[in-house]
């Protein structure tokens, strides 16, 4: 559930956006929509649907809008928003103008995001996803999840230096758990639920507890010794676990990942 500062930021964002671009809708997905939002820690994942693609001038104005918000409301640094036009929504691989990590880039609205929007997305302004955003089949969702594990997360294991950072440990393990749940039954689960799945899958208990503490409590600073050990534990677990999840899915449409010893947007 959002807090007062988050609500104020979202209201202000919509109000300053309307004069800048041909706004049709603004939707929230991710933790905010899924009921696992942690103020100041969770990202604010938004989709702003436009009546037509942005002009070059409007792209510059959008960047200025986001930078201005960040100067007034520090929480705005957590706000990520993609700007697809209504005519572009049918293509799930088409990249769209996106503000994320305090810069403009282009990236697609993935099948996971599309399923979130249909299942539990929040309408902050305008029309709902139904009628604008094509639905995602279970097969399309599973295909994306497996591809993400194969093409992004598995190669990332070859770069051990990355896994000393909190964000890689958190996203890598939570993505695996959420992918496992999706491949089993087509469901999307929250990060809180993913922590329970990690325990079920046999992930290192100390690492799972570390993620839980940093997301839901106020832990002290980590030692260099723990950071190094956490990276080793994570890599040792994730390699075989990703392999087993992908292999189980490859066996056929009715198979499910068993007990391997998780968006990006």
C-alpha positions as a Python dict, from the first residue, in 0.01 Angstrom:
ca = {
    (1, 'X'): (0, 0, 0),
    (2, 'X'): (132, 343, -95),
    (3, 'X'): (205, 607, 169),
    (4, 'X'): (111, 975, 158),
    (5, 'X'): (439, 1087, -1),
    (6, 'X'): (405, 825, -275),
    (7, 'X'): (45, 928, -343),
    (8, 'X'): (150, 1293, -364),
    (9, 'X'): (430, 1206, -607),
    (10, 'X'): (198, 1005, -833),
    (11, 'X'): (-67, 1279, -835),
    (12, 'X'): (192, 1541, -917),
    (13, 'X'): (347, 1324, -1187),
    (14, 'X'): (15, 1280, -1369),
    (15, 'X'): (-70, 1650, -1339),
    (16, 'X'): (262, 1770, -1485),
    (17, 'X'): (257, 1502, -1756),
    (18, 'X'): (-82, 1593, -1903),
    (19, 'X'): (22, 1926, -2062),
    (20, 'X'): (343, 1779, -2206),
    (21, 'X'): (230, 1469, -2398),
    (22, 'X'): (-98, 1335, -2548),
    (23, 'X'): (-178, 1126, -2242),
    (24, 'X'): (-435, 846, -2269),
    (25, 'X'): (-366, 643, -1953),
    (26, 'X'): (-122, 598, -1668),
    (27, 'X'): (-99, 249, -1513),
    (28, 'X'): (105, 114, -1224),
    (29, 'X'): (243, -241, -1208),
    (30, 'X'): (513, -413, -1002),
    (31, 'X'): (520, -393, -622),
    (32, 'X'): (291, -91, -602),
    (33, 'X'): (11, -270, -787),
    (34, 'X'): (85, -613, -642),
    (35, 'X'): (51, -510, -277),
    (36, 'X'): (417, -552, -176),
    (37, 'X'): (525, -189, -206),
    (38, 'X'): (788, -71, 44),
    (39, 'X'): (811, 314, 48),
    (40, 'X'): (1160, 436, -25),
    (41, 'X'): (1283, 89, -123),
    (42, 'X'): (1053, -34, -399),
    (43, 'X'): (1061, 113, -748),
    (44, 'X'): (751, 287, -879),
    (45, 'X'): (687, 106, -1208),
    (46, 'X'): (453, 296, -1440),
    (47, 'X'): (328, 286, -1798),
    (48, 'X'): (203, 608, -1958),
    (49, 'X'): (9, 533, -2275),
    (50, 'X'): (13, 811, -2536),
    (51, 'X'): (-220, 888, -2823),
    (52, 'X'): (79, 904, -3059),
    (53, 'X'): (458, 869, -3033),
    (54, 'X'): (649, 1155, -2872),
    (55, 'X'): (815, 1420, -3085),
    (56, 'X'): (1182, 1501, -3026),
    (57, 'X'): (1077, 1816, -2839),
    (58, 'X'): (838, 1619, -2618),
    (59, 'X'): (1112, 1370, -2534),
    (60, 'X'): (1327, 1656, -2410),
    (61, 'X'): (1035, 1792, -2209),
    (62, 'X'): (973, 1451, -2053),
    (63, 'X'): (1334, 1433, -1938),
    (64, 'X'): (1297, 1777, -1785),
    (65, 'X'): (974, 1670, -1610),
    (66, 'X'): (1143, 1374, -1445),
    (67, 'X'): (1452, 1572, -1347),
    (68, 'X'): (1235, 1848, -1201),
    (69, 'X'): (1033, 1600, -996),
    (70, 'X'): (1353, 1449, -861),
    (71, 'X'): (1469, 1792, -747),
    (72, 'X'): (1149, 1846, -548),
    (73, 'X'): (1056, 1495, -429),
    (74, 'X'): (1356, 1264, -366),
    (75, 'X'): (1132, 957, -402),
    (76, 'X'): (1102, 1043, -773),
    (77, 'X'): (1442, 879, -826),
    (78, 'X'): (1253, 549, -782),
    (79, 'X'): (995, 634, -1049),
    (80, 'X'): (1035, 444, -1377),
    (81, 'X'): (793, 502, -1664),
    (82, 'X'): (759, 375, -2022),
    (83, 'X'): (577, 579, -2285),
    (84, 'X'): (424, 354, -2555),
    (85, 'X'): (174, 492, -2804),
    (86, 'X'): (-159, 314, -2844),
    (87, 'X'): (-56, 204, -3195),
    (88, 'X'): (261, 38, -3056),
    (89, 'X'): (110, -172, -2776),
    (90, 'X'): (45, -482, -2987),
    (91, 'X'): (417, -559, -3030),
    (92, 'X'): (567, -705, -2707),
    (93, 'X'): (926, -676, -2829),
    (94, 'X'): (910, -318, -2956),
    (95, 'X'): (1121, -83, -2741),
    (96, 'X'): (950, 230, -2609),
    (97, 'X'): (1078, 556, -2471),
    (98, 'X'): (1139, 494, -2100),
    (99, 'X'): (1262, 696, -1804),
    (100, 'X'): (1450, 462, -1567),
    (101, 'X'): (1745, 499, -1332),
    (102, 'X'): (1725, 876, -1384),
    (103, 'X'): (1780, 874, -1762),
    (104, 'X'): (1591, 826, -2088),
    (105, 'X'): (1631, 495, -2268),
    (106, 'X'): (1423, 257, -2479),
    (107, 'X'): (1296, -83, -2370),
    (108, 'X'): (992, -306, -2431),
    (109, 'X'): (685, -355, -2216),
    (110, 'X'): (756, -720, -2140),
    (111, 'X'): (506, -1008, -2120),
    (112, 'X'): (549, -1012, -1740),
    (113, 'X'): (455, -643, -1718),
    (114, 'X'): (162, -697, -1955),
    (115, 'X'): (29, -986, -1744),
    (116, 'X'): (70, -779, -1426),
    (117, 'X'): (-125, -494, -1578),
    (118, 'X'): (-415, -719, -1675),
    (119, 'X'): (-416, -918, -1351),
    (120, 'X'): (-374, -644, -1092),
    (121, 'X'): (-258, -318, -1254),
    (122, 'X'): (-364, 11, -1097),
    (123, 'X'): (-523, 279, -1316),
    (124, 'X'): (-385, 615, -1206),
    (125, 'X'): (-535, 806, -1498),
    (126, 'X'): (-750, 741, -1804),
    (127, 'X'): (-857, 413, -1955),
    (128, 'X'): (-780, 66, -1808),
    (129, 'X'): (-554, -191, -1982),
    (130, 'X'): (-852, -393, -2110),
    (131, 'X'): (-923, -279, -2465),
    (132, 'X'): (-585, -109, -2509),
    (133, 'X'): (-326, -372, -2417),
    (134, 'X'): (-337, -717, -2583),
    (135, 'X'): (-351, -1004, -2336),
    (136, 'X'): (-56, -1240, -2288),
    (137, 'X'): (-109, -1615, -2316),
    (138, 'X'): (42, -1859, -2066),
    (139, 'X'): (267, -1987, -2343),
    (140, 'X'): (398, -1640, -2427),
    (141, 'X'): (462, -1570, -2060),
    (142, 'X'): (648, -1897, -2006),
    (143, 'X'): (856, -1845, -2320),
    (144, 'X'): (965, -1501, -2201),
    (145, 'X'): (1048, -1624, -1851),
    (146, 'X'): (1266, -1907, -1983),
    (147, 'X'): (1438, -1679, -2234),
    (148, 'X'): (1514, -1430, -1955),
    (149, 'X'): (1675, -1703, -1745),
    (150, 'X'): (1875, -1837, -2040),
    (151, 'X'): (1988, -1518, -2211),
    (152, 'X'): (2032, -1280, -1918),
    (153, 'X'): (2066, -1451, -1581),
    (154, 'X'): (2265, -1759, -1678),
    (155, 'X'): (2538, -1556, -1859),
    (156, 'X'): (2545, -1313, -1565),
    (157, 'X'): (2681, -1594, -1348),
    (158, 'X'): (3007, -1571, -1546),
    (159, 'X'): (3072, -1229, -1391),
    (160, 'X'): (3128, -1302, -1021),
    (161, 'X'): (3219, -941, -941),
    (162, 'X'): (2856, -838, -1002),
    (163, 'X'): (2731, -1066, -727),
    (164, 'X'): (2895, -866, -451),
    (165, 'X'): (2622, -604, -507),
    (166, 'X'): (2288, -619, -328),
    (167, 'X'): (2085, -557, -643),
    (168, 'X'): (2228, -860, -828),
    (169, 'X'): (2176, -1095, -535),
    (170, 'X'): (1821, -970, -478),
    (171, 'X'): (1705, -970, -838),
    (172, 'X'): (1882, -1289, -935),
    (173, 'X'): (1733, -1499, -657),
    (174, 'X'): (1389, -1337, -660),
    (175, 'X'): (1368, -1370, -1038),
    (176, 'X'): (1444, -1741, -1017),
    (177, 'X'): (1174, -1792, -754),
    (178, 'X'): (914, -1590, -943),
    (179, 'X'): (1001, -1766, -1268),
    (180, 'X'): (960, -2102, -1096),
    (181, 'X'): (612, -2007, -975),
    (182, 'X'): (512, -1880, -1319),
    (183, 'X'): (636, -2194, -1497),
    (184, 'X'): (455, -2415, -1249),
    (185, 'X'): (110, -2262, -1270),
    (186, 'X'): (116, -1940, -1475),
    (187, 'X'): (93, -1724, -1163),
    (188, 'X'): (281, -1403, -1090),
    (189, 'X'): (389, -1375, -727),
    (190, 'X'): (517, -1091, -511),
    (191, 'X'): (872, -1059, -384),
    (192, 'X'): (751, -1152, -36),
    (193, 'X'): (602, -1472, -174),
    (194, 'X'): (919, -1533, -375),
    (195, 'X'): (1122, -1542, -53),
    (196, 'X'): (909, -1833, 66),
    (197, 'X'): (959, -2010, -268),
    (198, 'X'): (1336, -1966, -235),
    (199, 'X'): (1325, -2141, 99),
    (200, 'X'): (1124, -2423, -57),
    (201, 'X'): (1381, -2454, -336),
    (202, 'X'): (1667, -2491, -92),
    (203, 'X'): (1831, -2150, -139),
    (204, 'X'): (2091, -2063, 128),
    (205, 'X'): (1893, -1961, 436),
    (206, 'X'): (2141, -1688, 536),
    (207, 'X'): (2110, -1523, 194),
    (208, 'X'): (1730, -1542, 190),
    (209, 'X'): (1723, -1386, 537),
    (210, 'X'): (1964, -1115, 419),
    (211, 'X'): (1729, -1019, 136),
    (212, 'X'): (1428, -1021, 370),
    (213, 'X'): (1603, -802, 627),
    (214, 'X'): (1712, -543, 372),
    (215, 'X'): (1367, -527, 212),
    (216, 'X'): (1148, -530, 521),
    (217, 'X'): (1369, -423, 815),
    (218, 'X'): (1662, -194, 890),
    (219, 'X'): (1980, -407, 902),
    (220, 'X'): (2321, -270, 986),
    (221, 'X'): (2606, -242, 732),
    (222, 'X'): (2734, -567, 587),
    (223, 'X'): (3094, -675, 638),
    (224, 'X'): (3324, -743, 345),
    (225, 'X'): (3353, -1102, 463),
    (226, 'X'): (2973, -1149, 447),
    (227, 'X'): (2945, -980, 108),
    (228, 'X'): (3207, -1217, -36),
    (229, 'X'): (3050, -1524, 126),
    (230, 'X'): (2702, -1419, 13),
    (231, 'X'): (2824, -1392, -347),
    (232, 'X'): (2975, -1741, -332),
    (233, 'X'): (2660, -1892, -180),
    (234, 'X'): (2439, -1721, -437),
    (235, 'X'): (2645, -1830, -738),
    (236, 'X'): (2675, -2188, -611),
    (237, 'X'): (2297, -2210, -576),
    (238, 'X'): (2184, -2017, -882),
    (239, 'X'): (2380, -2203, -1148),
    (240, 'X'): (2222, -2548, -1095),
    (241, 'X'): (1885, -2394, -1004),
    (242, 'X'): (1856, -2200, -1329),
    (243, 'X'): (1969, -2505, -1526),
    (244, 'X'): (1707, -2724, -1360),
    (245, 'X'): (1427, -2469, -1411),
    (246, 'X'): (1508, -2434, -1781),
    (247, 'X'): (1554, -2808, -1833),
    (248, 'X'): (1222, -2888, -1664),
    (249, 'X'): (1044, -2643, -1892),
    (250, 'X'): (1219, -2782, -2201),
    (251, 'X'): (1079, -3129, -2130),
    (252, 'X'): (738, -3018, -2247),
    (253, 'X'): (440, -2791, -2190),
    (254, 'X'): (299, -3007, -1908),
    (255, 'X'): (621, -3030, -1710),
    (256, 'X'): (700, -2801, -1419),
    (257, 'X'): (1025, -2714, -1246),
    (258, 'X'): (1069, -2954, -958),
    (259, 'X'): (1284, -2863, -659),
    (260, 'X'): (1583, -2673, -793),
    (261, 'X'): (1871, -2692, -509),
    (262, 'X'): (1356, -1337, -1120),
    (263, 'X'): (1147, -743, -1419),
    (264, 'X'): (1299, -716, -1499),
    (265, 'X'): (1019, -496, -1626),
}
